[in-house]
Amino acid sequence: MFDLGVDREGRREKQGYVTPAQARAFLQMSHQLRTGSDAQPLANPLAHAYFRALDDRMGADVHSESGLLAAGSEGSPASEDPAEAVAAVLDVLLEAGVIEQAPRALLGSSEGQAPRFGRIQTHMQLVLDHDQAAYSMRSEELAYLANTLMAGCTIQARPFTAQEASDAAVAVCNLGLENWPPHWLPANTMAPPASFLVDHDLVSVFQVGWAVLYKDVSMYAAEQLIGVLARMRCDDREIQAELDALRIKMAKYWQAGAPWRARDALDVIMILDMSAWAVLLALIDECPVLHAGLGELRDSRTLSVSTSDFEFISENSQIASVREFMQSLPEILRC
C-alpha cells in the first residue's frame, strides 16, 4: 500500500499536483515567515522547485507531442511560449477537479465577496492590462496555492472543497498585500504600488498573509482563550472540570504551535454559548475563518448555528473584529 501510494503521488506530481508532504511543508514554513527581517527572504525553496520542475515537465510534454525539431529547424522551442504552458497546467488542474474555476477567472468572485477581495482584484487587473506574461504567471501561482491548500491543509477538520481552496488562496493573498512589510518596499513607500504584482510573485504575498492569519488569529485567539479559562470559575463541577481540561489541552497544543488540535475539547463552550463556540471553532483552526455568529453575539444568544456559515479572512478590519470578540469573551462566557 505504501509503494502504491508513492507511485500515485508521483503520477499526480507529474500532472501538476502538489503532494501532501510538500504542501504541508510549504504551509508550515509560511507560518514561520519573519516579516520583521530587514530584507525580504529568498523565494520559498519548495515553491521554487515546484515551478522549475513544472517548467521542465511542460517543455518535455510539448516536445513529446510535437516531435523533436530537426537540427536547423526554424520552429520555436516550447520554452518560448510560457503562456501556452501555463494554460495547459491550468487546464489539467481544472479537468482533474483540483479547481472548479480557473484561477484566471478567480477574481470574478461572488457579489458578496468582491469588496473583501478588492485589493488583489485591483492589482491583478493592472497586471492583466499591462503584462500578459506576468498575469499568466500570477494565475499559475494562484493555481499552485489553491492546490497546496487542498493537499496540505484542512478547514474545520475536513478537506477543502475546490471552490473553498480557490477563495481561500485569493483571500490570503489579499491579506498579504495589505500587510506587506513597508521595509521590504522602496524608500518612502508605505504600501505596495498598483503595479506591485507585475514583478512580485503571489507565493510570497500568500506567505505574508498566511503568517498573519497564523499569528494574529489562530495563535492569538488560542492564547486569549487560555487566559480567559484560567480566570473562569463555574459552580457546576462537571463544567468546571471540562473547562480546566480544555485549558490544559489548548495550552499544550498552543505551545506546540498547533492549537487547532484541541478543537474537540471546545465542545464544553457550546454549553455556555453556542455562538461563541462556533466562532472559537472557526478562529482556532488550521485555516482560521470568520464565523457569522460573531455578529450575532452582540444581539442575542443563538440556539442553533451552522459551522459552515463563515467567510475567509481577507483584510485587517476582520482581524480587528476578532480582537474585539476575544476581549469580550469573559463577559460572554460567564457561568
C-alpha positions in Angstrom: 0.0 0.0 0.0 2.9 2.3 0.8 4.5 1.7 -2.6 1.2 2.2 -4.4 0.7 5.5 -2.5 4.2 6.7 -3.5 3.6 5.8 -7.2 0.2 7.5 -7.1 1.8 10.7 -5.7 4.5 10.5 -8.3 1.9 10.4 -11.1 -0.1 13.2 -9.7 3.0 15.3 -9.2 3.8 14.9 -12.9 0.3 16.2 -13.7 0.9 19.4 -11.8 -0.4 18.4 -8.4 1.3 19.3 -5.1 1.9 16.2 -2.9 0.6 16.4 0.6 4.0 16.3 2.2 5.2 19.2 0.0 2.0 21.2 0.7 2.3 20.7 4.5 5.9 21.7 4.5 5.2 24.8 2.5 2.4 25.9 4.8 4.5 25.2 7.9 7.4 27.3 6.5 5.0 30.1 5.7 3.8 30.1 9.4 7.4 30.9 10.4 7.9 33.7 7.8 9.8 36.6 9.5 8.2 39.8 8.3 10.4 41.8 10.7 13.6 40.9 8.8 15.3 43.8 7.1 15.2 42.3 3.7 12.5 40.1 2.0 13.5 36.4 2.3 14.5 34.5 -0.7 11.8 32.6 -2.7 10.4 29.6 -0.9 12.6 26.7 -2.0 9.6 24.3 -2.2 7.6 26.6 -4.5 10.7 27.4 -6.5 11.5 23.8 -7.1 7.8 23.0 -8.0 7.7 25.7 -10.7 11.1 24.8 -12.0 10.1 21.2 -12.3 6.8 22.2 -13.8 8.5 24.2 -16.5 10.7 21.2 -17.3 7.8 18.8 -17.5 5.8 21.2 -19.7 8.7 21.6 -22.1 9.2 17.8 -22.2 5.4 17.2 -22.8 5.3 19.7 -25.7 8.4 18.2 -27.3 6.9 14.7 -27.0 3.6 15.7 -28.6 5.1 17.7 -31.4 8.2 15.6 -32.1 11.8 16.7 -31.8 12.7 19.7 -34.0 15.2 18.9 -36.7 18.6 20.5 -36.4 18.5 23.9 -38.0 14.7 24.0 -37.9 13.1 27.4 -37.7 10.4 26.2 -35.3 10.4 27.8 -31.8 11.1 25.7 -28.7 8.3 25.3 -26.2 10.1 27.4 -23.6 9.5 30.5 -25.8 5.7 30.2 -25.3 5.2 30.3 -21.5 1.6 31.5 -21.7 0.7 28.3 -23.6 2.4 26.1 -21.0 0.7 27.9 -18.1 -2.7 27.5 -19.8 -2.0 23.8 -20.2 -1.3 23.4 -16.5 -4.4 25.3 -15.5 -6.5 23.1 -17.9 -5.0 20.0 -16.3 -6.0 21.2 -12.8 -9.4 22.2 -14.0 -10.2 19.0 -15.7 -8.9 16.9 -12.8 -11.2 18.7 -10.4 -8.4 20.4 -8.4 -10.1 23.6 -9.1 -13.7 24.2 -10.2 -12.9 27.6 -11.6 -9.7 28.5 -13.4 -7.6 31.0 -11.4 -7.6 33.3 -14.4 -11.3 33.9 -13.6 -10.9 33.6 -9.9 -11.2 37.3 -9.4 -14.7 37.2 -10.6 -15.9 36.1 -7.2 -19.5 36.3 -5.9 -21.0 39.7 -5.4 -20.8 39.4 -1.6 -17.1 38.6 -1.6 -16.0 41.2 -4.1 -15.5 44.1 -1.6 -13.3 41.8 0.6 -11.0 41.0 -2.3 -10.9 44.5 -3.7 -7.1 44.9 -3.2 -6.0 41.9 -5.1 -8.6 42.5 -7.8 -7.2 45.9 -8.4 -3.6 44.6 -8.6 -4.5 41.7 -10.8 -6.5 43.9 -13.2 -3.5 46.2 -13.7 -1.2 43.2 -14.4 -3.8 41.9 -16.9 -3.9 45.3 -18.6 -0.1 45.8 -18.8 1.7 42.5 -18.8 0.1 39.3 -20.2 3.1 37.1 -19.3 3.1 38.3 -15.7 -0.6 37.8 -15.5 -0.3 34.2 -16.7 2.4 33.6 -14.1 0.3 35.1 -11.3 -2.6 32.9 -12.4 -0.3 29.8 -12.3 0.7 30.8 -8.8 -2.9 31.0 -7.7 -3.5 27.5 -9.0 -0.4 26.3 -7.0 -1.7 28.0 -3.8 -5.2 26.5 -4.2 -3.7 23.2 -4.9 -1.5 23.4 -1.9 -4.4 24.2 0.4 -6.3 21.2 -0.9 -3.3 18.9 -0.5 -1.8 20.0 2.8 -4.4 21.8 4.9 -7.8 21.3 6.4 -10.7 23.6 7.2 -13.0 22.7 10.2 -11.1 19.4 10.4 -12.1 18.4 6.8 -10.5 18.8 3.4 -11.1 21.9 1.4 -13.5 21.8 -1.5 -12.1 23.1 -4.7 -14.0 26.4 -4.6 -13.1 26.9 -0.9 -9.4 26.4 -1.8 -9.6 28.9 -4.6 -11.4 31.5 -2.5 -9.1 31.0 0.4 -6.0 31.5 -1.7 -7.3 34.8 -3.0 -8.4 35.9 0.4 -5.0 35.2 2.0 -3.2 37.0 -0.9 -5.5 40.0 -0.4 -4.5 40.0 3.3 -0.8 39.6 2.4 -0.9 42.7 0.2 -2.4 44.7 3.0 0.2 43.5 5.4 3.2 43.6 3.1 6.1 44.9 5.3 6.9 48.6 4.4 10.6 47.9 4.9 10.5 45.4 2.0 9.4 48.3 -0.3 11.4 51.1 -1.9 12.2 54.0 0.4 9.3 56.4 1.2 6.8 53.7 0.2 4.3 52.5 2.8 2.1 50.2 0.7 2.6 48.1 -2.5 2.0 50.2 -5.6 -0.7 49.3 -8.1 2.0 47.7 -10.3 3.4 45.5 -7.5 2.3 42.2 -8.9 3.9 42.8 -12.3 7.3 41.9 -10.8 6.4 40.3 -7.4 5.1 36.8 -7.1 1.8 35.8 -5.3 3.5 33.0 -3.5 5.4 35.5 -1.3 2.3 37.6 -0.9 0.4 34.5 0.2 3.1 33.6 2.7 2.8 37.0 4.4 -1.0 36.7 4.6 -0.7 33.1 5.9 1.8 34.2 8.6 -0.6 37.0 9.7 -3.5 34.5 9.9 -1.5 32.1 12.0 0.0 34.7 14.4 -2.8 37.2 14.7 -5.8 34.9 14.5 -5.2 31.2 15.4 -2.4 31.6 17.9 -3.8 34.9 19.3 -7.3 33.5 19.8 -6.0 30.4 21.5 -3.7 32.4 23.8 -6.6 34.7 24.8 -8.9 31.8 25.4 -6.3 30.1 27.7 -6.2 33.3 29.7 -9.9 33.5 30.0 -10.3 29.9 31.0 -7.6 30.4 33.7 -9.8 33.0 35.4 -13.1 31.3 34.9 -14.9 29.7 37.9 -18.1 27.7 37.3 -20.5 26.5 40.1 -21.2 23.3 38.1 -18.3 21.0 38.9 -18.6 18.9 35.7 -18.5 22.0 33.5 -15.6 23.4 35.5 -13.7 20.1 35.1 -14.2 20.2 31.3 -13.1 23.9 31.2 -9.9 23.0 33.0 -9.3 20.1 30.7 -9.8 22.4 27.7 -7.4 24.9 29.1 -4.7 22.3 29.7 -5.2 20.7 26.3 -5.3 24.1 24.5 -2.1 25.3 26.3 -0.3 22.1 25.3 -1.1 22.4 21.6 -0.6 26.2 21.7 2.9 25.6 22.9 3.4 23.1 20.0 2.2 25.7 17.6 -1.0 23.9 16.5 -3.9 24.9 18.8 -6.5 23.6 16.4 -5.6 20.1 17.6 -7.6 20.9 20.8 -10.8 21.6 18.8 -12.6 18.6 20.2 -12.3 19.9 23.7 -14.0 23.1 22.7 -17.4 21.3 23.0 -17.8 22.5 26.6 -18.0 26.1 25.3 -21.2 25.1 23.5 -22.9 24.5 26.9 -22.2 28.2 27.8 -22.8 29.9 24.5 -23.3 28.2 21.1 -22.4 31.2 19.0 -19.2 31.7 21.0 -18.4 28.1 20.5 -18.9 28.3 16.7 -16.8 31.5 16.5 -13.9 30.0 18.5 -14.0 26.8 16.5 -13.6 28.9 13.3 -10.8 31.1 14.6 -8.7 28.4 16.3 -8.2 26.4 13.1 -5.5 25.4 10.7 -7.1 27.9 8.3 -8.9 30.4 10.5 -12.1 31.9 9.2 -14.7 34.4 10.4 -18.0 32.8 11.5 -21.3 34.5 11.1 -22.0 34.1 14.8 -19.5 36.8 15.5 -22.1 39.4 14.6 -25.0 37.6 16.3 -23.3 37.7 19.7 -24.0 41.4 20.1 -27.7 41.0 19.7 -28.8 37.8 21.4 -27.8 34.2 22.1 -28.4 31.9 19.2 -30.0 28.5 19.8 -28.5 26.8 16.7 -25.7 27.7 14.4 -24.1 26.2 11.4 -20.3 25.8 11.4 -20.3 26.1 7.7 -21.6 29.7 7.8 -18.3 31.6 7.5 -16.2 33.8 5.3 -12.4 33.8 4.7 -10.4 36.5 6.4 -9.0 38.8 3.8 -8.4 42.2 5.5 -7.2 43.7 8.7 -10.7 45.0 9.7 -11.8 41.4 10.1 -8.8 40.7 12.4 -9.8 43.8 14.4 -13.3 42.3 14.9 -11.6 39.1 16.1 -9.7 41.1 18.8 -12.9 42.8 19.9 -14.6 39.4 20.2 -11.8 37.9 22.2 -11.7 40.9 24.6 -15.5 40.5 25.2 -15.2 36.7 25.8 -15.0 36.8 29.6 -18.4 38.6 29.6 -19.9 36.2 27.1 -18.8 33.0 28.9 -19.9 33.9 32.4 -21.2 30.7 34.2 
